[in-house]
Amino acid sequence: MSEKIKNMSFEQALAELETIVAKLESGQAPLQESIEIYERGEALKNHCENLLKIAEIKIEKISLAKNGKAVGTEKLDE
């Protein structure tokens, strides 16, 4: 995966992926360009999936006291 993709946020990668999908679906890109953007789209998809996995691991539930104030966190239920 290119360094540029590795440094993209989820939102940036998803936006570019959506653009690639629209271009491929339109059928307007020449064959060689279609192959190149498909490969980039695959790399973007993998990057987005990886970022989602990382986010899932980091998610924690916030424990609330009776007064509604946060008193701690616990790991996400698996």
Biopython code that builds the backbone (N, CA, C, O; Angstrom):
import numpy as np
from Bio.PDB.StructureBuilder import StructureBuilder

atoms = [
    (1, "MET", "N", (0.860, -1.181, 0.000)),
    (1, "MET", "CA", (0.000, 0.000, 0.000)),
    (1, "MET", "C", (0.897, 1.231, 0.000)),
    (1, "MET", "O", (1.907, 1.276, 0.703)),
    (2, "SER", "N", (0.527, 2.209, -0.778)),
    (2, "SER", "CA", (1.363, 3.395, -0.868)),
    (2, "SER", "C", (1.326, 4.190, 0.425)),
    (2, "SER", "O", (0.374, 4.114, 1.202)),
    (3, "GLU", "N", (2.397, 4.959, 0.635)),
    (3, "GLU", "CA", (2.478, 5.797, 1.839)),
    (3, "GLU", "C", (1.325, 6.799, 1.870)),
    (3, "GLU", "O", (0.811, 7.123, 2.940)),
    (4, "LYS", "N", (0.923, 7.286, 0.704)),
    (4, "LYS", "CA", (-0.170, 8.259, 0.668)),
    (4, "LYS", "C", (-1.452, 7.653, 1.218)),
    (4, "LYS", "O", (-2.168, 8.310, 1.975)),
    (5, "ILE", "N", (-1.753, 6.417, 0.852)),
    (5, "ILE", "CA", (-2.963, 5.762, 1.357)),
    (5, "ILE", "C", (-2.828, 5.491, 2.852)),
    (5, "ILE", "O", (-3.781, 5.699, 3.602)),
    (6, "LYS", "N", (-1.669, 5.035, 3.293)),
    (6, "LYS", "CA", (-1.471, 4.746, 4.714)),
    (6, "LYS", "C", (-1.717, 5.962, 5.587)),
    (6, "LYS", "O", (-2.130, 5.825, 6.739)),
    (7, "ASN", "N", (-1.470, 7.148, 5.054)),
    (7, "ASN", "CA", (-1.628, 8.374, 5.835)),
    (7, "ASN", "C", (-3.018, 8.988, 5.713)),
    (7, "ASN", "O", (-3.294, 10.013, 6.336)),
    (8, "MET", "N", (-3.889, 8.382, 4.928)),
    (8, "MET", "CA", (-5.238, 8.925, 4.743)),
    (8, "MET", "C", (-6.123, 8.599, 5.935)),
    (8, "MET", "O", (-5.997, 7.546, 6.560)),
    (9, "SER", "N", (-7.025, 9.536, 6.233)),
    (9, "SER", "CA", (-8.047, 9.252, 7.236)),
    (9, "SER", "C", (-9.076, 8.318, 6.614)),
    (9, "SER", "O", (-9.101, 8.129, 5.398)),
    (10, "PHE", "N", (-9.911, 7.744, 7.444)),
    (10, "PHE", "CA", (-10.982, 6.877, 6.951)),
    (10, "PHE", "C", (-11.871, 7.646, 5.980)),
    (10, "PHE", "O", (-12.224, 7.143, 4.913)),
    (11, "GLU", "N", (-12.224, 8.863, 6.360)),
    (11, "GLU", "CA", (-13.134, 9.662, 5.545)),
    (11, "GLU", "C", (-12.520, 10.004, 4.175)),
    (11, "GLU", "O", (-13.210, 9.973, 3.156)),
    (12, "GLN", "N", (-11.229, 10.326, 4.164)),
    (12, "GLN", "CA", (-10.567, 10.630, 2.893)),
    (12, "GLN", "C", (-10.530, 9.396, 1.990)),
    (12, "GLN", "O", (-10.838, 9.476, 0.801)),
    (13, "ALA", "N", (-10.154, 8.270, 2.561)),
    (13, "ALA", "CA", (-10.057, 7.037, 1.782)),
    (13, "ALA", "C", (-11.427, 6.621, 1.251)),
    (13, "ALA", "O", (-11.549, 6.210, 0.097)),
    (14, "LEU", "N", (-12.442, 6.726, 2.077)),
    (14, "LEU", "CA", (-13.793, 6.353, 1.657)),
    (14, "LEU", "C", (-14.292, 7.265, 0.540)),
    (14, "LEU", "O", (-14.909, 6.791, -0.414)),
    (15, "ALA", "N", (-14.034, 8.559, 0.647)),
    (15, "ALA", "CA", (-14.464, 9.499, -0.388)),
    (15, "ALA", "C", (-13.795, 9.170, -1.720)),
    (15, "ALA", "O", (-14.448, 9.176, -2.764)),
    (16, "GLU", "N", (-12.493, 8.883, -1.686)),
    (16, "GLU", "CA", (-11.809, 8.537, -2.936)),
    (16, "GLU", "C", (-12.320, 7.213, -3.484)),
    (16, "GLU", "O", (-12.479, 7.057, -4.695)),
    (17, "LEU", "N", (-12.574, 6.268, -2.603)),
    (17, "LEU", "CA", (-13.106, 4.973, -3.029)),
    (17, "LEU", "C", (-14.463, 5.139, -3.707)),
    (17, "LEU", "O", (-14.727, 4.498, -4.724)),
    (18, "GLU", "N", (-15.317, 5.985, -3.158)),
    (18, "GLU", "CA", (-16.622, 6.245, -3.762)),
    (18, "GLU", "C", (-16.474, 6.870, -5.151)),
    (18, "GLU", "O", (-17.241, 6.548, -6.058)),
    (19, "THR", "N", (-15.502, 7.752, -5.319)),
    (19, "THR", "CA", (-15.234, 8.361, -6.620)),
    (19, "THR", "C", (-14.786, 7.311, -7.630)),
    (19, "THR", "O", (-15.220, 7.320, -8.783)),
    (20, "ILE", "N", (-13.919, 6.412, -7.191)),
    (20, "ILE", "CA", (-13.427, 5.341, -8.059)),
    (20, "ILE", "C", (-14.575, 4.429, -8.488)),
    (20, "ILE", "O", (-14.686, 4.078, -9.663)),
    (21, "VAL", "N", (-15.417, 4.049, -7.548)),
    (21, "VAL", "CA", (-16.550, 3.174, -7.864)),
    (21, "VAL", "C", (-17.460, 3.841, -8.895)),
    (21, "VAL", "O", (-17.892, 3.198, -9.852)),
    (22, "ALA", "N", (-17.749, 5.117, -8.704)),
    (22, "ALA", "CA", (-18.614, 5.833, -9.640)),
    (22, "ALA", "C", (-17.988, 5.871, -11.034)),
    (22, "ALA", "O", (-18.682, 5.698, -12.036)),
    (23, "LYS", "N", (-16.690, 6.095, -11.095)),
    (23, "LYS", "CA", (-16.009, 6.153, -12.391)),
    (23, "LYS", "C", (-16.037, 4.789, -13.079)),
    (23, "LYS", "O", (-16.281, 4.698, -14.283)),
    (24, "LEU", "N", (-15.787, 3.740, -12.315)),
    (24, "LEU", "CA", (-15.818, 2.396, -12.903)),
    (24, "LEU", "C", (-17.224, 2.023, -13.357)),
    (24, "LEU", "O", (-17.396, 1.425, -14.419)),
    (25, "GLU", "N", (-18.227, 2.373, -12.559)),
    (25, "GLU", "CA", (-19.607, 2.052, -12.919)),
    (25, "GLU", "C", (-20.071, 2.808, -14.155)),
    (25, "GLU", "O", (-20.935, 2.331, -14.891)),
    (26, "SER", "N", (-19.498, 3.985, -14.384)),
    (26, "SER", "CA", (-19.918, 4.778, -15.539)),
    (26, "SER", "C", (-19.431, 4.169, -16.846)),
    (26, "SER", "O", (-20.006, 4.417, -17.905)),
    (27, "GLY", "N", (-18.365, 3.369, -16.770)),
    (27, "GLY", "CA", (-17.829, 2.748, -17.960)),
    (27, "GLY", "C", (-17.092, 3.704, -18.873)),
    (27, "GLY", "O", (-16.791, 3.361, -20.016)),
    (28, "GLN", "N", (-16.798, 4.886, -18.391)),
    (28, "GLN", "CA", (-16.168, 5.914, -19.220)),
    (28, "GLN", "C", (-14.646, 5.850, -19.235)),
    (28, "GLN", "O", (-14.016, 6.473, -20.090)),
    (29, "ALA", "N", (-14.043, 5.114, -18.311)),
    (29, "ALA", "CA", (-12.583, 5.055, -18.237)),
    (29, "ALA", "C", (-12.049, 4.031, -19.239)),
    (29, "ALA", "O", (-12.635, 2.961, -19.406)),
    (30, "PRO", "N", (-10.945, 4.355, -19.902)),
    (30, "PRO", "CA", (-10.304, 3.371, -20.783)),
    (30, "PRO", "C", (-9.854, 2.154, -19.975)),
    (30, "PRO", "O", (-9.707, 2.238, -18.755)),
    (31, "LEU", "N", (-9.640, 1.044, -20.642)),
    (31, "LEU", "CA", (-9.318, -0.213, -19.968)),
    (31, "LEU", "C", (-8.122, -0.093, -19.033)),
    (31, "LEU", "O", (-8.217, -0.490, -17.872)),
    (32, "GLN", "N", (-7.009, 0.439, -19.503)),
    (32, "GLN", "CA", (-5.815, 0.518, -18.661)),
    (32, "GLN", "C", (-6.062, 1.379, -17.428)),
    (32, "GLN", "O", (-5.639, 1.024, -16.328)),
    (33, "GLU", "N", (-6.746, 2.508, -17.605)),
    (33, "GLU", "CA", (-7.068, 3.368, -16.465)),
    (33, "GLU", "C", (-8.007, 2.644, -15.504)),
    (33, "GLU", "O", (-7.862, 2.768, -14.288)),
    (34, "SER", "N", (-8.957, 1.897, -16.032)),
    (34, "SER", "CA", (-9.884, 1.128, -15.185)),
    (34, "SER", "C", (-9.124, 0.140, -14.309)),
    (34, "SER", "O", (-9.427, -0.014, -13.126)),
    (35, "ILE", "N", (-8.144, -0.521, -14.892)),
    (35, "ILE", "CA", (-7.343, -1.489, -14.131)),
    (35, "ILE", "C", (-6.575, -0.783, -13.023)),
    (35, "ILE", "O", (-6.533, -1.261, -11.889)),
    (36, "GLU", "N", (-5.964, 0.363, -13.353)),
    (36, "GLU", "CA", (-5.171, 1.108, -12.367)),
    (36, "GLU", "C", (-6.031, 1.629, -11.220)),
    (36, "GLU", "O", (-5.656, 1.518, -10.053)),
    (37, "ILE", "N", (-7.192, 2.199, -11.561)),
    (37, "ILE", "CA", (-8.020, 2.742, -10.483)),
    (37, "ILE", "C", (-8.694, 1.622, -9.693)),
    (37, "ILE", "O", (-8.987, 1.794, -8.510)),
    (38, "TYR", "N", (-8.943, 0.488, -10.326)),
    (38, "TYR", "CA", (-9.480, -0.659, -9.585)),
    (38, "TYR", "C", (-8.465, -1.117, -8.534)),
    (38, "TYR", "O", (-8.831, -1.401, -7.394)),
    (39, "GLU", "N", (-7.191, -1.186, -8.924)),
    (39, "GLU", "CA", (-6.140, -1.593, -7.982)),
    (39, "GLU", "C", (-6.040, -0.599, -6.835)),
    (39, "GLU", "O", (-5.884, -0.999, -5.681)),
    (40, "ARG", "N", (-6.127, 0.699, -7.142)),
    (40, "ARG", "CA", (-6.089, 1.707, -6.074)),
    (40, "ARG", "C", (-7.323, 1.562, -5.184)),
    (40, "ARG", "O", (-7.235, 1.683, -3.962)),
    (41, "GLY", "N", (-8.464, 1.303, -5.802)),
    (41, "GLY", "CA", (-9.687, 1.112, -5.027)),
    (41, "GLY", "C", (-9.571, -0.062, -4.072)),
    (41, "GLY", "O", (-10.046, 0.007, -2.939)),
    (42, "GLU", "N", (-8.946, -1.131, -4.520)),
    (42, "GLU", "CA", (-8.737, -2.298, -3.660)),
    (42, "GLU", "C", (-7.857, -1.926, -2.464)),
    (42, "GLU", "O", (-8.132, -2.337, -1.337)),
    (43, "ALA", "N", (-6.807, -1.153, -2.709)),
    (43, "ALA", "CA", (-5.922, -0.712, -1.620)),
    (43, "ALA", "C", (-6.677, 0.204, -0.656)),
    (43, "ALA", "O", (-6.501, 0.108, 0.559)),
    (44, "LEU", "N", (-7.510, 1.083, -1.189)),
    (44, "LEU", "CA", (-8.310, 1.971, -0.337)),
    (44, "LEU", "C", (-9.303, 1.178, 0.503)),
    (44, "LEU", "O", (-9.495, 1.472, 1.683)),
    (45, "LYS", "N", (-9.935, 0.174, -0.101)),
    (45, "LYS", "CA", (-10.898, -0.670, 0.629)),
    (45, "LYS", "C", (-10.202, -1.378, 1.786)),
    (45, "LYS", "O", (-10.720, -1.419, 2.901)),
    (46, "ASN", "N", (-9.034, -1.931, 1.514)),
    (46, "ASN", "CA", (-8.286, -2.621, 2.570)),
    (46, "ASN", "C", (-7.893, -1.665, 3.690)),
    (46, "ASN", "O", (-7.948, -2.023, 4.866)),
    (47, "HIS", "N", (-7.499, -0.454, 3.322)),
    (47, "HIS", "CA", (-7.129, 0.557, 4.320)),
    (47, "HIS", "C", (-8.336, 0.906, 5.193)),
    (47, "HIS", "O", (-8.213, 0.995, 6.415)),
    (48, "CYS", "N", (-9.498, 1.104, 4.572)),
    (48, "CYS", "CA", (-10.712, 1.423, 5.337)),
    (48, "CYS", "C", (-11.075, 0.286, 6.283)),
    (48, "CYS", "O", (-11.415, 0.527, 7.442)),
    (49, "GLU", "N", (-11.006, -0.951, 5.798)),
    (49, "GLU", "CA", (-11.317, -2.104, 6.653)),
    (49, "GLU", "C", (-10.359, -2.174, 7.834)),
    (49, "GLU", "O", (-10.782, -2.468, 8.952)),
    (50, "ASN", "N", (-9.083, -1.912, 7.608)),
    (50, "ASN", "CA", (-8.097, -1.935, 8.680)),
    (50, "ASN", "C", (-8.383, -0.852, 9.715)),
    (50, "ASN", "O", (-8.310, -1.103, 10.918)),
    (51, "LEU", "N", (-8.708, 0.354, 9.246)),
    (51, "LEU", "CA", (-9.028, 1.439, 10.176)),
    (51, "LEU", "C", (-10.274, 1.118, 11.001)),
    (51, "LEU", "O", (-10.337, 1.457, 12.183)),
    (52, "LEU", "N", (-11.255, 0.472, 10.393)),
    (52, "LEU", "CA", (-12.457, 0.087, 11.134)),
    (52, "LEU", "C", (-12.148, -0.960, 12.208)),
    (52, "LEU", "O", (-12.691, -0.903, 13.311)),
    (53, "LYS", "N", (-11.273, -1.915, 11.878)),
    (53, "LYS", "CA", (-10.879, -2.924, 12.864)),
    (53, "LYS", "C", (-10.170, -2.280, 14.048)),
    (53, "LYS", "O", (-10.424, -2.626, 15.202)),
    (54, "ILE", "N", (-9.282, -1.344, 13.751)),
    (54, "ILE", "CA", (-8.559, -0.641, 14.816)),
    (54, "ILE", "C", (-9.538, 0.134, 15.694)),
    (54, "ILE", "O", (-9.427, 0.112, 16.919)),
    (55, "ALA", "N", (-10.490, 0.814, 15.076)),
    (55, "ALA", "CA", (-11.480, 1.581, 15.838)),
    (55, "ALA", "C", (-12.311, 0.664, 16.728)),
    (55, "ALA", "O", (-12.599, 1.004, 17.875)),
    (56, "GLU", "N", (-12.695, -0.487, 16.208)),
    (56, "GLU", "CA", (-13.496, -1.436, 16.980)),
    (56, "GLU", "C", (-12.744, -1.895, 18.221)),
    (56, "GLU", "O", (-13.329, -2.020, 19.297)),
    (57, "ILE", "N", (-11.456, -2.143, 18.072)),
    (57, "ILE", "CA", (-10.638, -2.583, 19.199)),
    (57, "ILE", "C", (-10.561, -1.497, 20.261)),
    (57, "ILE", "O", (-10.530, -1.793, 21.456)),
    (58, "LYS", "N", (-10.532, -0.247, 19.832)),
    (58, "LYS", "CA", (-10.373, 0.873, 20.764)),
    (58, "LYS", "C", (-11.663, 1.261, 21.473)),
    (58, "LYS", "O", (-11.628, 1.932, 22.504)),
    (59, "ILE", "N", (-12.791, 0.844, 20.931)),
    (59, "ILE", "CA", (-14.073, 1.263, 21.517)),
    (59, "ILE", "C", (-14.213, 0.700, 22.923)),
    (59, "ILE", "O", (-13.953, -0.475, 23.184)),
    (60, "GLU", "N", (-14.623, 1.564, 23.793)),
    (60, "GLU", "CA", (-14.879, 1.147, 25.175)),
    (60, "GLU", "C", (-16.252, 1.661, 25.582)),
    (60, "GLU", "O", (-16.701, 2.713, 25.126)),
    (61, "LYS", "N", (-16.894, 0.916, 26.431)),
    (61, "LYS", "CA", (-18.162, 1.376, 26.973)),
    (61, "LYS", "C", (-17.872, 2.260, 28.184)),
    (61, "LYS", "O", (-16.988, 1.960, 28.987)),
    (62, "ILE", "N", (-18.608, 3.325, 28.302)),
    (62, "ILE", "CA", (-18.447, 4.214, 29.446)),
    (62, "ILE", "C", (-19.398, 3.776, 30.540)),
    (62, "ILE", "O", (-20.601, 3.641, 30.319)),
    (63, "SER", "N", (-18.842, 3.555, 31.728)),
    (63, "SER", "CA", (-19.658, 3.181, 32.878)),
    (63, "SER", "C", (-20.160, 4.450, 33.546)),
    (63, "SER", "O", (-19.386, 5.367, 33.822)),
    (64, "LEU", "N", (-21.448, 4.494, 33.801)),
    (64, "LEU", "CA", (-22.043, 5.666, 34.419)),
    (64, "LEU", "C", (-22.498, 5.362, 35.837)),
    (64, "LEU", "O", (-23.023, 4.285, 36.119)),
    (65, "ALA", "N", (-22.292, 6.319, 36.715)),
    (65, "ALA", "CA", (-22.791, 6.215, 38.080)),
    (65, "ALA", "C", (-24.275, 6.581, 38.073)),
    (65, "ALA", "O", (-24.803, 7.003, 37.044)),
    (66, "LYS", "N", (-24.940, 6.425, 39.199)),
    (66, "LYS", "CA", (-26.373, 6.727, 39.289)),
    (66, "LYS", "C", (-26.678, 8.172, 38.919)),
    (66, "LYS", "O", (-27.764, 8.457, 38.415)),
    (67, "ASN", "N", (-25.756, 9.079, 39.154)),
    (67, "ASN", "CA", (-25.994, 10.486, 38.842)),
    (67, "ASN", "C", (-25.701, 10.826, 37.384)),
    (67, "ASN", "O", (-25.803, 11.987, 36.987)),
    (68, "GLY", "N", (-25.337, 9.821, 36.579)),
    (68, "GLY", "CA", (-25.098, 10.039, 35.161)),
    (68, "GLY", "C", (-23.698, 10.476, 34.803)),
    (68, "GLY", "O", (-23.401, 10.736, 33.637)),
    (69, "LYS", "N", (-22.829, 10.560, 35.809)),
    (69, "LYS", "CA", (-21.451, 10.954, 35.531)),
    (69, "LYS", "C", (-20.610, 9.721, 35.232)),
    (69, "LYS", "O", (-20.798, 8.662, 35.830)),
    (70, "ALA", "N", (-19.680, 9.877, 34.296)),
    (70, "ALA", "CA", (-18.802, 8.775, 33.932)),
    (70, "ALA", "C", (-17.893, 8.427, 35.101)),
    (70, "ALA", "O", (-17.295, 9.307, 35.720)),
    (71, "VAL", "N", (-17.794, 7.129, 35.397)),
    (71, "VAL", "CA", (-16.929, 6.685, 36.499)),
    (71, "VAL", "C", (-15.830, 5.753, 36.009)),
    (71, "VAL", "O", (-14.986, 5.335, 36.802)),
    (72, "GLY", "N", (-15.820, 5.424, 34.758)),
    (72, "GLY", "CA", (-14.790, 4.547, 34.234)),
    (72, "GLY", "C", (-15.203, 3.963, 32.912)),
    (72, "GLY", "O", (-16.259, 4.287, 32.368)),
    (73, "THR", "N", (-14.358, 3.100, 32.405)),
    (73, "THR", "CA", (-14.641, 2.438, 31.141)),
    (73, "THR", "C", (-14.379, 0.961, 31.274)),
    (73, "THR", "O", (-13.684, 0.511, 32.185)),
    (74, "GLU", "N", (-14.946, 0.215, 30.349)),
    (74, "GLU", "CA", (-14.667, -1.226, 30.271)),
    (74, "GLU", "C", (-14.571, -1.595, 28.807)),
    (74, "GLU", "O", (-15.086, -0.891, 27.938)),
    (75, "LYS", "N", (-13.914, -2.694, 28.547)),
    (75, "LYS", "CA", (-13.712, -3.120, 27.160)),
    (75, "LYS", "C", (-15.039, -3.408, 26.487)),
    (75, "LYS", "O", (-16.030, -3.739, 27.138)),
    (76, "LEU", "N", (-15.036, -3.274, 25.175)),
    (76, "LEU", "CA", (-16.193, -3.562, 24.356)),
    (76, "LEU", "C", (-16.576, -5.021, 24.490)),
    (76, "LEU", "O", (-15.705, -5.890, 24.521)),
    (77, "ASP", "N", (-17.870, -5.302, 24.571)),
    (77, "ASP", "CA", (-18.341, -6.686, 24.619)),
    (77, "ASP", "C", (-17.976, -7.373, 23.323)),
    (77, "ASP", "O", (-18.141, -6.796, 22.248)),
    (78, "GLU", "N", (-17.488, -8.583, 23.405)),
    (78, "GLU", "CA", (-17.126, -9.295, 22.181)),
    (78, "GLU", "C", (-18.066, -10.434, 21.930)),
    (78, "GLU", "O", (-17.917, -11.151, 20.941)),
]
sb = StructureBuilder()
sb.init_structure("model")
sb.init_model(0)
sb.init_chain("A")
sb.init_seg("    ")
for serial, (resi, resn, name, xyz) in enumerate(atoms, 1):
    if name == "N":
        sb.init_residue(resn, " ", resi, " ")
    sb.init_atom(name, np.array(xyz, "f"), 0.0, 1.0, " ", f" {name:<3s}", serial, name[0])
structure = sb.get_structure()
